[in-house]
Every structure is written in C-alpha cells, then in structure tokens.
Amino acid sequence: MARPRSSSALRVLLPVAAGAAYYFFLRPQMLKAGTQLGESQRRLPGDEMIMTPNFQSTRAINIDAPPEAVWPWIAQMGREKTGFYGLDALTNQSIPSVAYLRQDLPAPQVGMDMDGGYRILEVDPEHLFLYGGFDLPTPMGSPMECTVLLRLERQRDGGTRLIRRQRGYTYGMLGPLYNALYEVIDYFDSMIQLENIRQRAETMAYLQKG
C-alpha cells in the first residue's frame, strides 16, 4: 500500500521547518545570550585581530562582586590544567577546573602560552583578558583562528559586568559546516564558563566580607 503523500511531505517539511526555526530565531539569541540591547554590536578590544571572522559570539553575565574579586579567577584560567571553567571534557582533558585560587602561577603576561594551543594576547588587570590561537587544529584538518575576550566592567552598584566575545575564522570548504556545530558547543561551553566564574567570584567576595 502506498503511503499518503501528505505523510511523506510532512517528514520532509518538519526537519526543514525545525532547521529554519533554529537558524532564524534560536541561533541569533544563542550567539548573544545574556547581552543587553546593543551590547553584542559593540566594537571591543581584540576585534581587529581577526578582521573578517566567519564565527562570532558575544555573551555576558552580571556578577555580584567587584572586578578585583573576579579578576583572580580569570587571570589563572587556561594555564597548567587550571581549566577554562567550561566543558572540561573538551577544554581541559576531563580534568575539573579548579575551584580555588592557585598561588603557584605567575601573573599573566602577553605572550605566555596557555593550554589548548592558545597564548595570551593582551592583559589589563581587572579590566580585560584576551587570548587566542591562529593555527588551531580542527577535526576536518583545516586550521582555525580564534580569539576570546573577557572584559570586566564595574557597575554602579559595585558589581561586575563580564562580557565574553569570541571571534574565529575556520579555513576550508567545510569551514561553515564546522562552525555550525562549533557554535552550538561554544554556547554551552561559554555559558557554563561565565556561570562558574560568577559563582567562584561571588563566593570569594562573600567570604572576604565575612
């Protein structure tokens, strides 16, 4: 017995509709999750290092702690398996990111190597931390350029606005396809990272007050 044409058409249209809904409605929100009006369009330090990215995300979070309580966590990240506070299985060889401040690491300096093939590109204590890599391997074999900015802005209430911008360029014909998958992983990784930094900084600020 032949299947009804409407059923066959529905099986085709549903994935197309779901893909369109993701691309035009969900994806734009994921790429600027947590940002305020106009925040994702701002020009930020480090943007000039990859002039024409084929991937960019800007995300942000409010932290109930001053920048000086947030900075120590950012200053030690990504060095000697400290972790990036995100998806450790992908970014730190499944080693949990530390939940304490290390005393054995020197202050971050421009040019220092980081885990994952990154290096520190710019540092302004309690204001910004910029790192990146310009020949990062991908599963496709084509290299990827990537920069990540963590910018701290003091709020009127004494808290911190933490903005994270990632810009990248993936080479090769399959670059756009790789980016489509990468940006989903990056969404979860970066949102977990921001939340973990928030929790660590707020806990430290609370303990210092006590």
N, CA, C and O of each residue as an XYZ file, in Angstrom:
840
protein
N       0.848     -1.204      0.000
C       0.000      0.000      0.000
C       0.878      1.246      0.000
O       1.804      1.362      0.802
N       0.588      2.158     -0.885
C       1.363      3.396     -0.975
C       1.069      4.300      0.216
O      -0.078      4.422      0.645
N       2.109      4.929      0.743
C       1.925      5.849      1.852
C       1.304      7.146      1.352
O       1.601      7.585      0.241
N       0.450      7.761      2.154
C      -0.156      9.034      1.755
C       0.913     10.076      1.472
O       1.904     10.179      2.195
N       0.702     10.850      0.406
C       1.674     11.875      0.047
C       1.842     12.915      1.136
O       2.934     13.452      1.327
N       0.762     13.202      1.854
C       0.834     14.207      2.922
C       1.787     13.769      4.020
O       2.490     14.602      4.592
N       1.828     12.465      4.328
C       2.727     11.952      5.362
C       4.175     12.073      4.920
O       5.034     12.450      5.716
N       4.456     11.758      3.667
C       5.824     11.867      3.151
C       6.281     13.324      3.125
O       7.419     13.639      3.474
N       5.374     14.205      2.703
C       5.710     15.625      2.660
C       5.985     16.173      4.053
O       6.859     17.019      4.241
N       5.217     15.672      5.038
C       5.380     16.146      6.411
C       6.752     15.767      6.962
O       7.376     16.549      7.679
N       7.217     14.568      6.626
C       8.528     14.121      7.098
C       9.654     14.979      6.516
O      10.713     15.123      7.127
N       9.422     15.533      5.357
C      10.415     16.415      4.751
C      10.319     17.818      5.315
O      11.332     18.458      5.598
N       9.083     18.292      5.476
C       8.882     19.679      5.892
C       9.244     19.919      7.347
O       9.724     21.002      7.685
N       9.029     18.940      8.219
C       9.301     19.135      9.638
C      10.780     19.424      9.914
O      11.081     20.385     10.622
N      11.717     18.622      9.376
C      13.130     18.966      9.599
C      13.516     20.320      9.003
O      14.316     21.056      9.580
N      12.944     20.638      7.851
C      13.240     21.928      7.221
C      12.728     23.064      8.094
O      13.421     24.062      8.298
N      11.509     22.909      8.610
C      10.937     23.941      9.474
C      11.728     24.086     10.773
O      11.949     25.194     11.261
N      12.154     22.935     11.328
C      12.939     22.975     12.563
C      14.276     23.655     12.322
O      14.723     24.457     13.143
N      14.921     23.341     11.197
C      16.196     23.967     10.873
C      16.061     25.459     10.666
O      16.911     26.234     11.104
N      14.981     25.867      9.992
C      14.751     27.288      9.750
C      14.473     28.021     11.065
O      14.948     29.138     11.271
N      13.698     27.383     11.956
C      13.389     27.999     13.242
C      14.664     28.190     14.064
O      14.852     29.221     14.710
N      15.537     27.178     14.028
C      16.807     27.311     14.761
C      17.653     28.434     14.180
O      18.146     29.292     14.911
N      17.818     28.422     12.847
C      18.743     29.361     12.208
C      18.273     30.807     12.332
O      19.084     31.701     12.577
N      16.984     31.043     12.168
C      16.498     32.420     12.120
C      16.019     32.955     13.465
O      15.939     34.171     13.646
N      15.698     32.078     14.411
C      15.141     32.551     15.681
C      16.000     32.158     16.884
O      16.375     33.018     17.681
N      16.317     30.862     17.023
C      17.065     30.413     18.199
C      18.536     30.778     18.118
O      19.106     31.274     19.090
N      19.153     30.540     16.976
C      20.587     30.786     16.815
C      20.978     32.228     17.125
O      21.939     32.428     17.869
N      20.295     33.240     16.603
C      20.682     34.620     16.930
C      20.660     34.908     18.424
O      21.490     35.668     18.922
N      19.711     34.303     19.144
C      19.650     34.511     20.592
C      20.795     33.797     21.305
O      21.339     34.308     22.284
N      21.155     32.621     20.813
C      22.266     31.882     21.413
C      23.583     32.619     21.234
O      24.432     32.601     22.126
N      23.761     33.268     20.089
C      25.014     33.955     19.808
C      25.195     35.227     20.636
O      26.305     35.751     20.724
N      24.120     35.728     21.241
C      24.227     36.925     22.076
C      23.552     36.731     23.425
O      23.016     37.677     24.003
N      23.582     35.508     23.919
C      22.915     35.186     25.182
C      23.454     36.026     26.337
O      24.665     36.166     26.509
N      22.543     36.575     27.117
C      22.920     37.347     28.292
C      23.261     38.798     28.022
O      23.471     39.567     28.960
N      23.321     39.191     26.753
C      23.707     40.569     26.448
C      22.519     41.512     26.553
O      21.361     41.100     26.471
N      22.836     42.783     26.738
C      21.832     43.830     26.764
C      21.731     44.458     25.377
O      22.532     44.165     24.489
N      20.741     45.323     25.206
C      20.499     45.949     23.915
C      21.755     46.652     23.395
O      22.307     47.526     24.064
N      22.197     46.264     22.200
C      23.345     46.884     21.565
C      24.695     46.357     22.018
O      25.717     46.698     21.423
N      24.722     45.531     23.059
C      25.990     45.068     23.617
C      26.734     44.141     22.660
O      27.962     44.178     22.584
N      25.999     43.321     21.940
C      26.650     42.374     21.031
C      27.187     43.056     19.778
O      27.996     42.474     19.055
N      26.738     44.305     19.509
C      27.218     45.032     18.329
C      28.394     45.953     18.643
O      28.978     46.549     17.738
N      28.735     46.069     19.909
C      29.836     46.946     20.291
C      31.162     46.472     19.723
O      31.408     45.270     19.618
N      32.004     47.407     19.363
C      33.369     47.066     18.991
C      34.172     46.927     20.276
O      34.148     47.813     21.130
N      34.884     45.808     20.410
C      35.603     45.515     21.637
C      37.077     45.267     21.344
O      37.433     44.943     20.212
N      37.935     45.413     22.345
C      39.356     45.128     22.157
C      39.566     43.714     21.605
O      38.905     42.768     22.034
N      40.473     43.583     20.668
C      40.769     42.285     20.073
C      40.029     42.010     18.791
O      40.384     41.086     18.059
N      38.992     42.801     18.496
C      38.230     42.586     17.256
C      39.117     42.724     16.025
O      38.886     42.075     15.004
N      40.131     43.574     16.131
C      40.980     43.849     14.970
C      41.910     42.687     14.622
O      42.508     42.680     13.546
N      42.039     41.720     15.504
C      42.975     40.622     15.249
C      42.455     39.624     14.218
O      43.243     38.975     13.528
N      41.138     39.499     14.111
C      40.532     38.702     13.044
C      39.529     39.631     12.371
O      38.408     39.789     12.852
N      39.919     40.232     11.285
C      39.135     41.301     10.681
C      37.831     40.808     10.064
O      36.817     41.502     10.130
N      37.844     39.619      9.464
C      36.639     39.107      8.798
C      36.321     37.710      9.317
O      36.534     36.732      8.600
N      35.817     37.590     10.547
C      35.522     36.269     11.112
C      34.335     35.614     10.412
O      33.438     36.303      9.926
N      34.332     34.291     10.361
C      33.127     33.596      9.916
C      32.408     32.943     11.088
O      31.510     32.119     10.916
N      32.834     33.342     12.295
C      32.123     32.947     13.513
C      32.350     34.022     14.567
O      33.484     34.448     14.786
N      31.277     34.463     15.221
C      31.392     35.417     16.314
C      30.249     35.226     17.293
O      29.100     35.041     16.893
N      30.570     35.273     18.573
C      29.543     35.245     19.609
C      29.909     36.261     20.682
O      31.086     36.497     20.952
N      28.891     36.857     21.289
C      29.085     37.785     22.400
C      28.081     37.416     23.485
O      26.873     37.419     23.247
N      28.579     37.101     24.666
C      27.706     36.710     25.771
C      28.144     37.444     27.029
O      29.284     37.900     27.119
N      27.250     37.560     27.994
C      27.567     38.370     29.167
C      26.803     37.877     30.385
O      25.822     37.140     30.280
N      27.289     38.311     31.550
C      26.650     37.943     32.809
C      26.940     39.033     33.836
O      27.993     39.669     33.788
N      26.017     39.246     34.757
C      26.230     40.149     35.880
C      26.755     39.355     37.062
O      26.259     38.267     37.357
N      27.759     39.900     37.737
C      28.366     39.231     38.887
C      28.275     40.155     40.091
O      28.676     41.317     40.026
N      27.751     39.637     41.172
C      27.582     40.420     42.397
C      28.879     40.400     43.198
O      28.940     39.925     44.332
N      29.893     40.928     42.565
C      31.225     41.022     43.179
C      32.014     42.037     42.371
O      31.793     42.154     41.165
N      32.922     42.773     42.988
C      33.685     43.789     42.261
C      34.698     43.137     41.322
O      35.037     41.968     41.501
N      35.189     43.880     40.318
C      36.162     43.322     39.382
C      37.396     42.726     40.049
O      37.961     41.751     39.554
N      37.818     43.311     41.176
C      39.010     42.784     41.843
C      38.776     41.393     42.439
O      39.735     40.671     42.713
N      37.525     41.015     42.640
C      37.222     39.659     43.103
C      37.024     38.697     41.934
O      37.157     37.483     42.090
N      36.710     39.237     40.785
C      36.509     38.408     39.590
C      37.834     38.132     38.888
O      38.066     37.029     38.394
N      38.693     39.136     38.849
C      39.924     39.055     38.073
C      40.817     37.862     38.418
O      41.313     37.212     37.498
N      41.049     37.535     39.709
C      41.976     36.432     40.002
C      41.584     35.112     39.345
O      42.452     34.311     38.996
N      40.285     34.880     39.176
C      39.845     33.643     38.535
C      40.160     33.655     37.047
O      40.562     32.644     36.472
N      39.972     34.807     36.442
C      40.264     34.930     35.015
C      41.772     34.892     34.778
O      42.230     34.308     33.796
N      42.537     35.502     35.661
C      43.983     35.605     35.480
C      44.674     34.249     35.469
O      45.733     34.112     34.858
N      44.111     33.252     36.121
C      44.771     31.952     36.207
C      44.225     30.924     35.218
O      44.778     29.830     35.110
N      43.168     31.246     34.506
C      42.499     30.257     33.673
C      43.368     29.815     32.503
O      44.169     30.579     31.965
N      43.180     28.553     32.130
C      43.831     28.030     30.932
C      45.319     27.801     31.040
O      46.001     27.682     30.022
N      45.839     27.737     32.258
C      47.279     27.534     32.408
C      47.553     26.354     33.334
O      47.022     26.277     34.442
N      48.384     25.446     32.863
C      48.814     24.277     33.636
C      47.634     23.510     34.209
O      47.602     23.162     35.389
N      46.664     23.257     33.332
C      45.484     22.439     33.655
C      44.592     23.052     34.725
O      43.814     22.346     35.367
N      44.702     24.381     34.922
C      43.759     25.047     35.820
C      42.346     24.917     35.286
O      41.387     24.822     36.053
N      42.220     24.915     33.958
C      40.916     24.804     33.320
C      40.395     26.148     32.851
O      40.901     27.208     33.220
N      39.355     26.062     32.017
C      38.707     27.265     31.492
C      37.331     27.473     32.116
O      36.597     28.372     31.707
N      36.975     26.649     33.103
C      35.712     26.728     33.837
C      34.488     26.369     32.993
O      33.356     26.608     33.413
N      34.703     25.808     31.829
C      33.586     25.447     30.954
C      33.401     23.945     30.867
O      33.344     23.262     31.889
N      33.306     23.428     29.649
C      33.156     21.994     29.421
C      34.534     21.349     29.530
O      35.266     21.261     28.544
N      34.879     20.904     30.718
C      36.219     20.393     30.969
C      36.561     19.176     30.113
O      37.728     18.958     29.789
N      35.561     18.384     29.745
C      35.822     17.206     28.919
C      36.391     17.599     27.558
O      37.121     16.827     26.936
N      36.054     18.794     27.105
C      36.531     19.262     25.802
C      37.721     20.202     25.905
O      38.575     20.220     25.019
N      37.784     20.972     26.960
C      38.801     22.028     27.032
C      39.908     21.770     28.047
O      40.897     22.502     28.068
N      39.764     20.744     28.892
C      40.773     20.524     29.933
C      41.052     19.046     30.151
O      41.367     18.625     31.264
N      40.934     18.260     29.089
C      41.241     16.825     29.147
C      40.483     16.121     30.273
O      41.014     15.222     30.927
N      39.233     16.544     30.490
C      38.337     15.973     31.508
C      38.813     16.215     32.942
O      38.284     15.619     33.880
N      39.803     17.079     33.111
C      40.248     17.454     34.459
C      39.359     18.597     34.940
O      39.271     19.618     34.259
N      38.695     18.460     36.096
C      37.812     19.538     36.566
C      38.559     20.854     36.768
O      39.649     20.876     37.340
N      37.979     21.926     36.306
C      38.566     23.245     36.547
C      38.660     23.490     38.047
O      37.771     23.103     38.806
N      39.730     24.128     38.462
C      39.952     24.321     39.894
C      38.901     25.244     40.496
O      38.386     26.142     39.828
N      38.592     25.012     41.760
C      37.631     25.834     42.483
C      38.331     26.628     43.582
O      37.712     27.015     44.572
N      39.609     26.861     43.399
C      40.398     27.629     44.359
C      41.397     28.473     43.579
O      41.657     28.218     42.403
N      41.945     29.467     44.236
C      42.930     30.333     43.608
C      44.325     29.756     43.820
O      44.767     29.544     44.949
N      44.996     29.512     42.716
C      46.346     28.961     42.785
C      47.352     30.052     43.155
O      47.241     31.205     42.736
N      48.330     29.645     43.951
C      49.370     30.585     44.371
C      50.691     30.339     43.648
O      51.666     31.061     43.859
N      50.719     29.316     42.794
C      51.972     28.919     42.160
C      52.124     29.447     40.733
O      53.130     29.176     40.078
N      51.142     30.190     40.254
C      51.199     30.695     38.890
C      51.641     32.157     38.869
O      51.164     32.952     39.679
N      52.539     32.526     37.961
C      52.907     33.938     37.844
C      51.758     34.738     37.253
O      50.858     34.173     36.631
N      51.787     36.029     37.443
C      50.752     36.891     36.868
C      50.780     36.754     35.346
O      51.852     36.620     34.756
N      49.618     36.787     34.714
C      49.578     36.617     33.257
C      50.291     37.758     32.545
O      50.169     38.924     32.920
N      51.038     37.392     31.508
C      51.763     38.363     30.707
C      51.517     38.068     29.229
O      51.314     36.918     28.839
N      51.537     39.115     28.420
C      51.361     38.941     26.981
C      52.440     38.000     26.430
O      53.624     38.155     26.730
N      52.018     37.037     25.633
C      52.943     36.091     25.037
C      53.022     34.765     25.761
O      53.565     33.802     25.219
N      52.491     34.688     26.984
C      52.514     33.428     27.715
C      51.690     32.367     26.990
O      50.616     32.658     26.464
N      52.201     31.135     26.966
C      51.451     30.022     26.397
C      50.359     29.573     27.346
O      50.507     29.640     28.567
N      49.254     29.114     26.764
C      48.144     28.575     27.530
C      47.843     27.170     27.030
O      48.352     26.748     25.991
N      47.026     26.461     27.765
C      46.609     25.130     27.345
C      45.774     25.234     26.067
O      45.179     26.273     25.784
N      45.742     24.147     25.306
C      44.907     24.102     24.119
C      45.478     24.806     22.907
O      44.774     25.003     21.916
N      46.758     25.193     22.969
C      47.370     25.867     21.830
C      47.153     27.370     21.807
O      47.493     28.031     20.825
N      46.586     27.920     22.884
C      46.349     29.358     22.954
C      47.559     30.077     23.552
O      48.457     29.455     24.119
N      47.557     31.397     23.410
C      48.528     32.226     24.116
C      47.853     33.540     24.506
O      46.858     33.949     23.907
N      48.406     34.177     25.506
C      47.833     35.431     25.989
C      48.205     36.552     25.026
O      49.375     36.722     24.681
N      47.210     37.312     24.595
C      47.412     38.364     23.600
C      47.385     39.764     24.199
O      48.080     40.655     23.712
N      46.602     39.966     25.232
C      46.517     41.284     25.878
C      46.003     41.111     27.296
O      45.109     40.306     27.556
N      46.580     41.876     28.203
C      46.184     41.817     29.609
C      46.084     43.225     30.163
O      46.991     44.040     29.995
N      44.973     43.501     30.825
C      44.800     44.744     31.583
C      44.116     44.332     32.882
O      42.892     44.199     32.921
N      44.904     44.126     33.959
C      44.348     43.576     35.197
C      43.071     44.278     35.648
O      42.981     45.504     35.694
N      42.074     43.426     35.982
C      40.763     43.863     36.462
C      39.937     44.551     35.383
O      38.870     45.096     35.668
N      40.433     44.528     34.125
C      39.683     45.135     33.029
C      39.473     44.180     31.852
O      38.352     44.044     31.363
N      40.531     43.524     31.397
C      40.337     42.616     30.264
C      41.435     41.566     30.192
O      42.561     41.758     30.650
N      41.048     40.450     29.596
C      41.952     39.328     29.352
C      41.632     38.811     27.958
O      40.509     38.385     27.690
N      42.625     38.849     27.070
C      42.426     38.428     25.680
C      43.418     37.326     25.355
O      44.624     37.478     25.547
N      42.890     36.209     24.857
C      43.774     35.125     24.447
C      43.291     34.557     23.119
O      42.164     34.815     22.695
N      44.153     33.781     22.470
C      43.747     33.220     21.191
C      44.805     32.319     20.602
O      45.881     32.127     21.168
N      44.467     31.770     19.443
C      45.382     30.930     18.687
C      45.109     31.139     17.206
O      43.976     31.409     16.810
N      46.138     31.014     16.399
C      45.991     31.344     14.984
C      46.348     30.189     14.049
O      46.446     30.373     12.835
N      46.538     29.018     14.611
C      46.763     27.819     13.802
C      46.247     26.618     14.579
O      46.952     25.625     14.755
N      45.002     26.725     15.045
C      44.423     25.682     15.877
C      43.897     24.545     15.009
O      43.228     24.805     14.009
N      44.181     23.294     15.361
C      43.697     22.170     14.555
C      42.196     21.953     14.727
O      41.630     22.269     15.773
N      41.566     21.420     13.704
C      40.151     21.033     13.759
C      40.036     19.599     13.268
O      40.945     19.110     12.598
N      38.942     18.912     13.582
C      38.767     17.528     13.115
C      38.786     17.393     11.599
O      39.039     16.305     11.082
N      38.521     18.480     10.879
C      38.488     18.430      9.419
C      39.874     18.512      8.802
O      40.059     18.223      7.620
N      40.848     18.909      9.616
C      42.194     19.086      9.096
C      42.512     20.515      8.735
O      43.684     20.887      8.678
N      41.501     21.328      8.490
C      41.716     22.744      8.188
C      41.919     23.513      9.489
O      41.217     23.254     10.466
N      42.861     24.449      9.524
C      43.128     25.182     10.764
C      42.044     26.222     11.067
O      41.226     26.577     10.219
N      42.080     26.680     12.296
C      41.121     27.679     12.762
C      41.867     28.776     13.505
O      42.783     28.499     14.279
N      41.478     30.007     13.270
C      41.941     31.140     14.060
C      40.866     31.482     15.078
O      39.676     31.367     14.787
N      41.271     31.896     16.255
C      40.269     32.154     17.300
C      40.820     33.122     18.326
O      41.971     32.997     18.744
N      40.006     34.090     18.738
C      40.338     34.960     19.862
C      39.164     34.969     20.834
O      38.002     34.900     20.435
N      39.496     35.055     22.113
C      38.475     35.118     23.163
C      38.800     36.290     24.076
O      39.904     36.381     24.614
N      37.847     37.174     24.244
C      37.997     38.330     25.124
C      37.080     38.175     26.327
O      35.901     37.848     26.190
N      37.640     38.415     27.507
C      36.848     38.522     28.732
C      37.054     39.946     29.251
O      38.150     40.314     29.675
N      35.991     40.729     29.209
C      36.064     42.145     29.585
C      35.256     42.380     30.853
O      34.090     41.993     30.934
N      35.875     43.013     31.837
C      35.223     43.307     33.113
C      34.879     44.788     33.168
O      35.741     45.638     32.950
N      33.621     45.095     33.460
C      33.182     46.482     33.575
C      32.509     46.678     34.931
O      31.555     45.976     35.266
N      33.008     47.627     35.698
C      32.444     47.892     37.028
C      31.070     48.540     36.883
O      30.881     49.460     36.088
N      30.126     48.045     37.659
C      28.769     48.572     37.626
C      28.561     49.606     38.737
O      29.359     49.691     39.671
N      27.507     50.372     38.631
C      27.236     51.410     39.623
C      27.033     50.836     41.024
O      27.342     51.496     42.017
N      26.518     49.618     41.108
C      26.291     49.003     42.411
C      27.541     48.325     42.955
O      27.488     47.685     44.005
N      28.662     48.455     42.257
C      29.907     47.853     42.702
C      30.165     46.477     42.126
O      31.255     45.930     42.291
N      29.177     45.908     41.452
C      29.338     44.598     40.849
C      30.088     44.669     39.523
O      30.629     45.710     39.149
N      30.105     43.548     38.829
C      30.871     43.435     37.581
C      29.975     42.964     36.450
O      29.180     42.038     36.610
N      30.115     43.604     35.324
C      29.524     43.123     34.083
C      30.639     42.414     33.337
O      31.622     43.043     32.943
N      30.494     41.101     33.137
C      31.516     40.315     32.455
C      31.021     39.992     31.051
O      30.012     39.309     30.877
N      31.740     40.487     30.063
C      31.385     40.280     28.659
C      32.407     39.345     28.027
O      33.614     39.528     28.181
N      31.917     38.365     27.330
C      32.793     37.406     26.649
C      32.526     37.462     25.149
O      31.404     37.231     24.697
N      33.551     37.765     24.399
C      33.420     37.756     22.938
C      34.418     36.773     22.338
O      35.604     36.785     22.667
N      33.914     35.931     21.459
C      34.777     35.008     20.726
C      34.614     35.259     19.236
O      33.498     35.341     18.723
N      35.739     35.379     18.556
C      35.742     35.563     17.107
C      36.649     34.494     16.495
O      37.706     34.174     17.039
N      36.221     33.955     15.366
C      37.029     32.910     14.755
C      36.893     32.894     13.245
O      35.957     33.448     12.668
N      37.849     32.246     12.638
C      37.805     32.007     11.201
C      38.305     30.594     10.956
O      39.450     30.264     11.267
N      37.426     29.754     10.390
C      37.786     28.384     10.066
C      38.015     28.274      8.570
O      37.159     28.657      7.773
N      39.160     27.755      8.196
C      39.538     27.652      6.791
C      38.935     26.398      6.155
O      38.505     25.478      6.851
N      38.912     26.381      4.832
C      38.477     25.202      4.098
C      37.026     25.275      3.670
O      36.242     26.065      4.198
N      36.681     24.437      2.702
C      35.315     24.411      2.176
C      34.303     23.990      3.227
O      33.142     24.396      3.183
N      34.753     23.169      4.175
C      33.839     22.688      5.216
C      33.825     23.603      6.441
O      33.207     23.278      7.455
N      34.506     24.740      6.346
C      34.549     25.669      7.468
C      33.176     26.075      7.985
O      32.940     26.013      9.191
N      32.258     26.492      7.102
C      30.920     26.868      7.576
C      30.183     25.721      8.269
O      29.466     25.942      9.245
N      30.357     24.500      7.768
C      29.710     23.347      8.388
C      30.289     23.093      9.775
O      29.552     22.814     10.720
N      31.603     23.192      9.890
C      32.249     23.015     11.193
C      31.780     24.093     12.167
O      31.493     23.802     13.329
N      31.702     25.333     11.695
C      31.257     26.426     12.555
C      29.838     26.212     13.058
O      29.524     26.558     14.197
N      28.979     25.644     12.218
C      27.590     25.405     12.613
C      27.514     24.473     13.821
O      26.677     24.658     14.705
N      28.393     23.474     13.852
C      28.450     22.571     15.003
C      29.188     23.219     16.162
O      28.779     23.099     17.317
N      30.265     23.898     15.851
C      31.102     24.505     16.884
C      30.339     25.547     17.689
O      30.509     25.642     18.904
N      29.501     26.325     17.021
C      28.813     27.398     17.735
C      27.794     26.862     18.736
O      27.498     27.535     19.723
N      27.256     25.677     18.509
C      26.360     25.060     19.488
C      27.158     24.636     20.716
O      26.754     24.894     21.850
N      28.305     23.976     20.480
C      29.165     23.564     21.592
C      29.673     24.785     22.346
O      29.723     24.790     23.576
N      30.050     25.817     21.599
C      30.558     27.038     22.215
C      29.505     27.705     23.094
O      29.837     28.301     24.119
N      28.240     27.607     22.696
C      27.175     28.198     23.503
C      27.174     27.583     24.903
O      27.199     28.306     25.899
N      27.145     26.266     24.979
C      27.113     25.601     26.283
C      28.414     25.820     27.043
O      28.398     26.050     28.252
N      29.546     25.750     26.335
C      30.836     25.921     26.986
C      30.960     27.318     27.587
O      31.368     27.457     28.740
N      30.616     28.344     26.832
C      30.789     29.715     27.303
C      29.790     30.078     28.395
O      30.134     30.801     29.330
N      28.556     29.586     28.290
C      27.570     29.895     29.334
C      27.944     29.220     30.647
O      27.765     29.802     31.717
N      28.461     27.998     30.574
C      28.942     27.320     31.783
C      30.146     28.060     32.344
O      30.276     28.223     33.557
N      31.025     28.506     31.452
C      32.204     29.251     31.895
C      31.816     30.515     32.651
O      32.321     30.761     33.746
N      30.930     31.311     32.080
C      30.510     32.551     32.737
C      29.850     32.278     34.082
O      30.104     32.981     35.060
N      29.009     31.266     34.126
C      28.326     30.933     35.380
C      29.311     30.453     36.442
O      29.180     30.813     37.612
N      30.287     29.652     36.051
C      31.267     29.165     37.021
C      32.157     30.293     37.531
O      32.510     30.316     38.710
N      32.519     31.220     36.665
C      33.288     32.383     37.129
C      32.449     33.196     38.099
O      32.950     33.650     39.128
N      31.169     33.382     37.774
C      30.277     34.134     38.663
C      30.215     33.487     40.044
O      30.372     34.167     41.058
N      29.989     32.192     40.085
C      29.878     31.501     41.361
C      31.154     31.597     42.172
O      31.103     31.839     43.378
N      32.287     31.412     41.537
C      33.566     31.476     42.252
C      33.833     32.881     42.785
O      34.256     33.041     43.930
N      33.590     33.889     41.967
C      33.867     35.262     42.384
C      32.927     35.707     43.505
O      33.360     36.331     44.474
N      31.652     35.385     43.370
C      30.695     35.783     44.407
C      30.974     35.068     45.723
O      30.828     35.663     46.790
N      31.368     33.811     45.663
C      31.712     33.077     46.887
C      32.916     33.715     47.561
O      32.921     33.902     48.777
N      33.939     34.052     46.777
C      35.132     34.664     47.354
C      34.807     36.021     47.960
O      35.285     36.345     49.047
N      34.003     36.814     47.272
C      33.628     38.134     47.791
C      32.844     37.998     49.090
O      33.026     38.785     50.018
N      31.981     37.006     49.150
C      31.183     36.774     50.382
C      32.079     36.379     51.546
O      31.915     36.871     52.662
N      33.020     35.493     51.279
C      33.923     35.042     52.345
C      34.813     36.172     52.835
O      35.118     36.257     54.024
N      35.229     37.035     51.923
C      36.085     38.166     52.311
C      35.319     39.163     53.171
O      35.884     39.777     54.076
N      34.024     39.323     52.882
C      33.209     40.220     53.700
C      33.016     39.655     55.096
O      32.982     40.381     56.089
N      32.887     38.307     55.139
C      32.655     37.657     56.427
C      33.887     37.685     57.325
O      33.847     37.176     58.445
